[in-house]
């Protein structure tokens, strides 16, 4: 879908993107605050942000209960939700075009005039407890916070988070909202038909009754390699593993594009170098690799599940193929195939208003960068084998990494797999 993007800075300090999608029948709203777990006052009340997010659509200045608010919000089919991460608290909504003004004002009520009360607090404590307890049965959920901790990130595991729920008081919820939900700390992305509506949207957003506040800086951790670690689960019938390799800098856009293409070559398809080879040999049903980057650090991650008797052979393939990449052994045919795939996925990624909004939210909420959708095909076509190699080499050269797994076996298994990967850093 064709669209144009305009960045708006409001008089109250909030900033955001208005994305005009001519003819769109849906309006999509995203509001972000740096109000996630890392911004809670102290770790004894670590779950404050998460619980507050659960209370986000409760009683407010015009609705006595969350049920009354929900009934009115969704009566014409509109959707809304909220989520919390280490960094962000994000409120989202999609609605039919004809009711966009009503829905925007309902979002204003929920975000700016919540009437937090003890009844809702106790209910949502129970819901959060149930949610986190459920995550303890999901091996991937358990695994990745542990990897973050092993690398030095100041986060809690789900079990540790559960222990803090009872400590959260209503005053903590109110203080967290007051501190973090300010106009300077707010970013937004709104996508849909904008013709004749821009002034109304701006007027609405500038009327939000929030203090000015400040845009919080992103937390920075000093990262280092961690020891190979096993999380023992007696019910685990195989090994769920995660391997994260870090570099203490933000990747350039060109490097990120190159790593996306490289990950496709390594694990993206049934004929990829690692995943495809593993499938063809019957070694593992699924394995992934991806790269993420923020203003302080970037990570190159691998993960999947593998049976105990085939784990060693899978890691032999992983080590062989990462070494081949660092040795420059990437073919033009592989690069062309990765580019073709990326171009197709890019074109398929703008079929709806929501997809268009999601394209911009990640970078804009992270570091204020407005991605240029129309330049993406050009950027993809500029990816080179040399940039893939040098970017991968930079991860290996920094030698900051950790391997962890969830398994019923002893630690020796994960140590032996880590020893295989370690040869990339120290030489065989």
C-alpha positions in Angstrom: 0.0 0.0 0.0 1.3 3.4 -1.0 1.9 5.7 2.0 3.7 8.9 3.1 5.3 9.6 6.4 5.5 12.9 8.4 7.3 13.3 11.7 5.4 15.6 14.1 6.8 17.3 17.2 4.0 18.5 19.5 4.1 21.6 21.7 3.9 19.4 24.8 7.2 17.6 23.8 5.7 14.4 22.4 6.9 13.2 19.0 5.5 10.8 16.5 4.8 9.7 13.0 1.6 10.4 11.0 1.5 7.9 8.2 -1.0 8.7 5.4 -2.4 5.6 3.7 -4.9 6.9 1.1 -8.0 4.9 0.9 -7.3 2.8 4.0 -10.3 1.4 5.8 -8.5 0.9 9.1 -6.7 3.3 11.5 -3.8 1.9 13.5 -2.5 3.6 16.7 0.7 2.9 18.6 1.8 4.9 21.7 5.1 4.1 23.4 6.7 5.2 26.7 10.1 4.2 28.0 8.4 2.7 31.0 9.3 -1.0 30.9 10.9 -3.2 33.6 14.3 -1.4 33.5 12.6 1.9 34.6 11.0 0.5 37.8 12.1 2.3 40.9 13.8 -0.7 42.4 14.1 -4.4 41.7 12.1 -5.4 44.8 9.1 -4.3 42.9 10.3 -5.4 39.5 6.8 -6.4 38.3 5.4 -2.9 38.8 5.5 -2.0 35.1 4.0 -5.3 34.0 1.2 -5.1 36.5 0.5 -1.5 35.5 0.2 -2.6 31.9 -2.3 -5.2 32.9 -4.3 -2.4 34.6 -4.0 -0.1 31.6 -7.6 -0.5 30.5 -9.3 -0.5 33.9 -11.3 2.2 35.6 -10.6 5.7 34.4 -12.2 9.1 34.6 -15.2 8.2 32.5 -15.6 4.4 33.0 -16.1 2.8 36.4 -14.7 -0.7 35.4 -12.5 -2.3 32.8 -15.6 -4.2 31.6 -17.5 -1.1 30.8 -14.5 0.4 29.0 -13.9 -2.8 27.1 -17.5 -3.1 26.0 -17.6 0.5 24.7 -14.2 0.2 23.0 -14.9 -2.9 21.1 -18.6 -2.4 20.2 -17.8 -1.7 16.5 -15.1 -4.3 16.2 -12.1 -2.2 17.3 -9.1 -4.0 18.8 -6.7 -2.8 21.6 -3.9 -4.2 23.7 -0.7 -3.2 25.5 2.6 -4.9 26.1 5.7 -4.4 28.3 9.3 -5.2 27.6 12.6 -4.4 29.4 12.4 -0.9 27.8 9.0 -0.1 26.5 5.3 0.0 27.5 3.3 0.2 24.3 -0.4 0.7 23.8 -1.9 -0.4 20.5 -5.3 -0.2 18.8 -6.8 -0.8 15.4 -10.3 0.4 14.4 -12.6 0.9 11.4 -11.9 4.2 9.7 -15.3 5.6 10.6 -14.7 5.6 14.3 -11.1 6.7 14.5 -11.9 9.9 16.6 -13.8 7.9 19.2 -11.1 5.3 19.5 -8.3 7.9 19.8 -10.2 9.6 22.6 -10.7 6.3 24.4 -7.0 5.7 24.2 -6.4 9.1 25.7 -8.7 8.2 28.6 -6.9 5.0 29.3 -3.4 6.4 29.1 -3.9 9.7 30.8 -6.7 9.2 33.4 -6.4 5.7 34.9 -8.1 5.4 38.3 -5.9 2.6 39.7 -7.6 0.8 42.6 -6.8 -2.0 44.9 -9.5 -4.4 43.6 -8.0 -4.2 40.1 -4.5 -4.4 41.5 -5.1 -7.6 43.3 -6.9 -9.1 40.3 -4.1 -8.3 38.0 -1.5 -9.5 40.4 -3.2 -12.9 40.1 -3.3 -12.7 36.3 0.4 -11.7 36.1 1.3 -14.5 38.5 -0.6 -17.0 36.3 1.0 -15.6 33.1 4.6 -15.8 34.5 4.0 -19.3 36.0 2.8 -20.4 32.6 6.0 -19.1 31.1 8.0 -21.4 33.4 6.7 -24.3 31.3 8.0 -22.7 28.1 11.6 -23.6 27.7 12.4 -20.7 25.3 10.8 -18.2 27.7 13.0 -19.6 30.6 16.1 -19.7 28.5 16.6 -16.2 27.0 16.4 -14.1 30.2 19.0 -16.4 31.6 21.2 -15.7 28.6 20.7 -12.0 29.1 21.8 -12.4 32.8 24.9 -14.5 31.9 26.0 -11.8 29.5 25.6 -9.1 32.2 22.2 -7.5 31.5 20.5 -6.3 34.6 17.2 -8.3 34.2 15.3 -10.8 36.2 14.3 -14.3 35.3 10.6 -15.2 35.3 11.0 -17.1 38.6 12.7 -14.0 40.1 9.9 -11.8 38.8 7.3 -14.0 40.4 8.9 -13.4 43.8 8.4 -9.6 43.5 4.6 -9.6 42.7 3.5 -9.4 46.3 5.8 -6.5 47.0 4.0 -4.2 44.5 1.6 -1.7 46.2 -0.9 0.6 44.7 1.3 3.6 45.4 4.1 1.9 43.3 1.7 1.6 40.3 0.6 5.3 40.6 4.2 6.5 41.0 5.4 4.5 38.0 2.7 5.9 35.9 3.3 9.5 37.1 7.1 9.2 36.5 7.1 7.5 33.1 3.9 8.6 31.4 4.9 12.1 30.4 4.7 13.9 27.1 8.4 14.1 26.6 8.7 10.4 27.1 5.9 9.6 24.7 6.3 8.5 21.0 3.5 7.6 18.7 2.9 6.1 15.3 -0.6 6.6 13.7 -1.4 5.1 10.3 -4.5 5.5 8.2 -6.2 8.1 6.1 -4.8 11.5 7.0 -6.5 13.8 4.6 -8.3 16.5 6.6 -7.5 14.8 9.9 -4.0 16.0 10.8 -5.1 19.1 12.7 -7.7 17.1 14.7 -5.1 14.4 15.6 -2.6 17.0 16.7 -5.2 18.9 18.7 -6.3 15.7 20.5 -2.7 14.7 21.3 -1.8 18.1 22.6 -4.7 18.0 25.0 -3.5 14.9 26.8 -3.3 15.7 30.5 0.2 14.5 31.3 3.2 16.2 32.8 6.0 17.3 30.5 8.7 15.1 32.1 11.7 13.8 30.2 12.7 11.2 27.6 14.6 8.6 29.6 17.9 7.4 28.3 18.4 3.7 27.4 20.1 1.7 30.2 23.6 0.5 29.4 25.1 -2.8 30.7 28.8 -3.8 30.7 28.7 -7.2 28.9 31.1 -10.1 29.2 31.2 -13.7 28.2 29.3 -16.2 30.5 30.0 -19.7 31.3 28.0 -22.4 29.4 25.0 -23.0 31.6 22.2 -25.6 31.8 18.8 -25.0 33.2 17.7 -28.4 34.4 14.2 -29.5 33.7 13.5 -33.2 34.4 10.6 -33.2 31.9 12.8 -31.9 29.0 13.1 -34.6 26.4 15.7 -32.8 24.3 17.9 -29.7 24.5 16.5 -26.2 23.9 19.5 -24.1 23.3 20.3 -20.4 22.8 23.6 -19.0 21.7 24.2 -15.2 21.7 27.3 -13.4 20.4 27.6 -9.7 21.3 29.4 -6.7 20.0 29.4 -3.4 22.0 28.1 -1.1 19.4 25.1 -0.4 17.2 25.2 -1.9 13.7 24.8 0.5 10.8 21.7 0.1 8.7 23.9 -1.4 6.0 25.4 -4.0 8.4 21.9 -4.9 9.7 20.7 -5.5 6.2 23.8 -7.6 5.5 23.2 -9.7 8.6 19.6 -10.2 7.7 20.6 -11.6 4.4 23.3 -13.8 6.0 20.9 -15.2 8.5 18.6 -16.1 5.6 21.5 -18.0 4.0 22.3 -19.8 7.2 18.9 -20.7 8.6 16.1 -19.1 6.5 15.0 -21.9 4.4 14.9 -25.7 4.0 18.0 -25.3 1.7 19.9 -23.0 4.0 23.4 -23.8 5.1 22.7 -24.7 8.7 19.0 -25.4 9.0 18.7 -27.0 5.6 21.8 -29.2 6.2 20.4 -30.2 9.7 17.0 -31.1 8.2 18.5 -33.1 5.3 20.5 -35.2 7.8 17.7 -35.6 10.3 19.6 -33.7 13.0 17.1 -31.1 14.1 13.5 -30.1 13.2 14.0 -26.4 13.7 16.8 -23.8 14.2 17.0 -20.1 13.8 19.4 -17.2 13.7 18.8 -13.5 13.8 20.5 -10.2 14.6 19.3 -7.4 16.7 20.9 -4.0 17.4 20.4 -1.1 19.8 22.3 2.1 20.6 24.7 0.3 23.0 25.0 -3.4 21.8 24.2 -5.7 19.0 23.6 -9.5 19.2 23.9 -12.4 16.8 21.7 -15.2 18.1 21.2 -18.8 17.3 18.6 -21.1 18.9 16.5 -24.2 18.5 15.8 -27.6 19.8 17.9 -30.7 19.2 18.0 -34.3 20.5 20.8 -35.3 22.7 22.3 -37.8 20.3 22.4 -35.3 17.4 23.4 -32.1 19.2 27.1 -32.5 18.6 26.7 -33.0 14.8 24.4 -30.0 14.6 27.0 -27.8 16.3 29.7 -29.1 14.0 27.6 -27.8 11.1 27.0 -24.5 12.8 30.7 -24.0 13.5 31.7 -25.0 10.0 29.3 -22.6 8.4 30.1 -19.6 10.6 33.8 -20.2 10.0 33.1 -20.4 6.2 31.3 -17.0 6.4 34.3 -15.5 8.2 36.6 -16.9 5.6 34.6 -15.2 2.8 33.0 -18.3 1.4 29.7 -16.9 0.4 28.6 -17.3 -3.3 27.0 -14.7 -5.5 24.2 -17.1 -6.1 23.5 -17.3 -2.4 23.6 -13.5 -2.1 21.2 -13.1 -5.1 18.8 -15.6 -3.6 18.8 -13.8 -0.3 18.2 -10.4 -1.9 15.3 -11.8 -4.0 13.7 -13.2 -0.8 14.2 -10.0 1.1 12.7 -7.9 -1.8 9.6 -10.2 -1.9 9.1 -10.1 1.9 9.5 -6.3 1.9 6.7 -6.0 -0.7 4.5 -8.4 1.1 5.0 -6.5 4.4 2.8 -3.5 3.5 -0.5 -5.2 2.7 -2.3 -3.6 5.6 -2.3 -0.4 7.7 -1.1 -2.3 10.7 1.8 -3.8 8.8 2.8 -0.4 7.6 2.7 1.0 11.1 4.7 -1.9 12.5 7.4 -1.3 9.9 8.2 2.1 11.5 7.6 1.5 15.2 10.7 -0.6 16.0 13.4 1.9 15.0 11.4 5.0 15.8 10.6 3.9 19.3 14.1 2.7 19.9 16.2 5.6 18.7 14.0 8.0 16.8 15.1 6.9 13.3 12.4 7.1 10.6 13.0 4.3 8.2 12.6 5.0 4.5 10.3 2.4 3.1 10.8 3.3 -0.5 14.6 3.1 -0.3 14.5 -0.5 1.1 14.8 -2.2 -2.3 17.8 -0.1 -3.2 19.4 -0.9 0.2 18.7 -4.6 -0.2 20.3 -4.6 -3.7 23.4 -2.9 -2.2 24.2 -5.7 0.2 27.6 -7.3 -0.6 29.3 -10.5 0.4 32.2 -8.5 1.8 29.9 -6.6 4.2 28.4 -9.9 5.4 31.8 -11.3 6.0 33.3 -8.2 7.8 30.2 -7.8 10.0 30.2 -11.5 11.0 33.9 -11.2 11.7 33.3 -8.2 14.0 31.1 -10.4 16.2 33.6 -13.2 16.4 36.5 -10.8 16.9 35.0 -9.3 20.0 34.7 -12.8 21.6 31.8 -12.0 24.0 29.3 -14.8 23.9 27.4 -17.4 25.9 25.7 -20.7 25.3 22.9 -22.0 27.5 20.3 -24.7 27.3 17.3 -26.2 29.0 17.7 -30.0 29.4 17.3 -32.9 31.7 21.0 -33.8 31.2 24.0 -32.7 33.2 26.1 -29.5 32.4 28.7 -31.6 30.6 26.6 -31.7 27.5 26.3 -28.0 27.1 30.0 -27.5 27.9 31.0 -29.9 25.1 28.8 -28.0 22.7 30.3 -24.7 23.8 33.8 -26.1 23.3 32.9 -26.7 19.7 31.8 -23.1 19.2 34.8 -21.8 21.1 37.1 -23.0 18.4 35.8 -20.1 16.3 37.4 -17.7 18.8 40.6 -19.5 19.9 41.4 -21.6 16.8 41.4 -25.3 16.6 
